[in-house]
Structures are given as C-alpha cells and as structure tokens.
Amino acid sequence: MIFPDTTFAATITLLIGSGLVLYRSSSVIDDEDKGQIEDDFSVLPCIRSRCSIFPSAYLQDPPPLDERIIQSLLDAALWGPYHGKCFSGCQHPAKFVVLGKQSMVEMQNMTLDYYDKNWKEVGWGSGNDGSSREEYEIWRKMTQDEITGRWGPCCYMIAIIMRRQTGPKRLPEWEEGAAVAAATQNMHIQSTKFPQLACYWSSWHDAARDSDEMKNFLKMDDEDKCLGFFIVAQRKDPRSKDRRKRDKLVMGVEWRP
C-alpha cells in the first residue's frame, strides 16, 4: 500500500504501537509467585486474524450487509489513539466517508473523468507516464470495466481522510496521519469478528486520490488528505483456512537493559 508524503514511516510506527498490544493477566505479585504467572495473549488471535482480502476472493452478488456491522467498525476506529485528551477542543483527525453502491460508482467515474483531463500531465493509475494515448485508452477501458467487475461485489468503500489541524494547537502532520492509520487498523481488527467480511486498505489511484476533484467529492478542507479507501466486501468462503506465516526475524527488535 502506498501512503502519501511523509506519513508512511510514522503511520507504520503507530500502527505497530496501537495494534500489537499484549495484555498480561498478572497483578501485584511477589518473587516466589513469578514462576506461576501465565501470560494472557487473548487479544493476539484477533490481531493475527486480520488480513487483507482482495477482490479475487469476493463473493459475487452478495446479500445486503447489515449497516450495524459497518457501524461497529467505525466504533472501533473511534478508540484509536489520538491527541484529543491532550488539548481541549480537539476532534479526532480521522474522517470516514462511507460510500454505498451508487456513491462508489460516482467516485470511480470521477476518477476516470480526472484522468481523461489530466493523463498527459500526471500519467494514469499509479506511476504510468503520459506519453501514449493508446496505452492510456487500454488502461481506461480496463479501469472502467472494473467498476462492475473488480469492484462490483463490494458492499462499501470507506474513504479514509486525515483532517489537518483538528484542534486549537497546530500539531505535527505525522501525528494526525498516524492517528488516522491507527483508527483504520482498529476497523480492520474489528472486521475479524465477522467471518464473512473481506476487507483491505486500498491506496487508490494516487493522482486522482490527491486531486482537488477528490477533495470536492469527499467535501474535504484544503489541507485534508485522502489516504485511500477501506474496502468492505464479503468472502466466497468464510471458512477458508488461514495459511499465512510470519517469521519473527522479519521485524527488527532490540532489547536493552
């Protein structure tokens, strides 16, 4: 996933800090009881169950999804860490715009309209240059077909917005971006409560995502940033076995006395 500007490193840092919290069941103990302690890692299965599920695994023509499920994801997002208690009057820097079927199509058509007008200057998709109209037309047709194909089974796309300067004290941008990422991670973890859900964070087409047209569509303020879309669909096979493995060596960890 691609994050705009300088939020990437800080986003990942706060995601790790907010997501991988392990609770211990011990209280105050004396030395002779230390050997009897059993750690409670009950939150870890929830975190390990979180995974990105992509369109190839989406159920075609899914049944309607109860809106209370989406609300539960948003409720989880609310409890991500942010600077609200530090400064009176601060709002959460995250704003989520829940796009239903009609709005999803409107947003994708807006994306195509943006590239139709700007592809020579900005390229298209995420990184293709604007040198060939023929190549652009091929990409455009593929992307238009995705409205009813790749993205057709989606129940919702939730726009992820970082609201800049949400309180009386101007705080570093990375703090607000990291808080939004932590809130989004909470949504993804909460989604594991519903085995039928298939979710992932799409960074979307970067030039369109960062455009004034997207700001207008999502009713964003000038300094706000769209960080992509949280995709919510339903799985073909909710009982499929999770075969993922993560070697602890992939993460750098250093213990110091």
CORDA-V262371 format. One record per backbone hydrogen bond with DSSP energy under -0.5 kcal/mol. CO is the residue of the C=O (numbers start at 1). NH is the residue of the N-H. If there is no record, write none. Layout:
CO&NH  CO&NH
This chain:
4&7  5&8  6&10  7&11  8&12  9&13  10&14  11&15  12&16  13&17  14&18  15&19  16&20  19&21  20&22  21&23  30&33  31&34  33&36  34&37  39&41  41&44  41&45  43&47  44&48  45&49  46&50  47&50  51&53  52&54  54&57  55&58  57&236  59&62  64&66  66&69  66&70  67&71  68&72  69&73  70&74  71&75  72&76  73&77  74&78  75&79  76&79  77&80  83&86  83&87  87&90  93&163  95&161  96&98  97&99  97&159  98&100  99&157  100&104  101&105  102&106  103&107  104&108  105&109  106&110  107&111  108&112  109&113  110&114  111&115  112&116  113&117  114&118  115&119  118&121  118&122  119&123  124&128  125&207  128&124  132&136  133&137  134&138  135&139  136&140  137&141  138&142  139&143  140&144  141&145  142&146  143&147  144&147  144&148  145&148  145&149  146&151  149&153  151&154  156&232  157&99  157&159  158&230  159&97  159&161  160&227  161&95  161&163  162&164  162&225  166&91  169&171  172&175  172&176  173&177  174&178  175&179  176&180  177&181  178&182  179&183  180&184  181&185  182&186  183&187  184&188  185&189  186&190  187&191  188&192  189&192  190&193  191&194  193&195  194&197  196&235  198&233  199&53  200&202  200&231  202&229  204&206  205&209  206&210  208&211  211&215  212&216  213&217  214&218  215&219  215&220  216&219  221&224  225&162  225&227  228&160  229&202  229&231  230&158  231&200  232&155  232&156  233&198  234&59  237&240  241&243  247&250  248&251
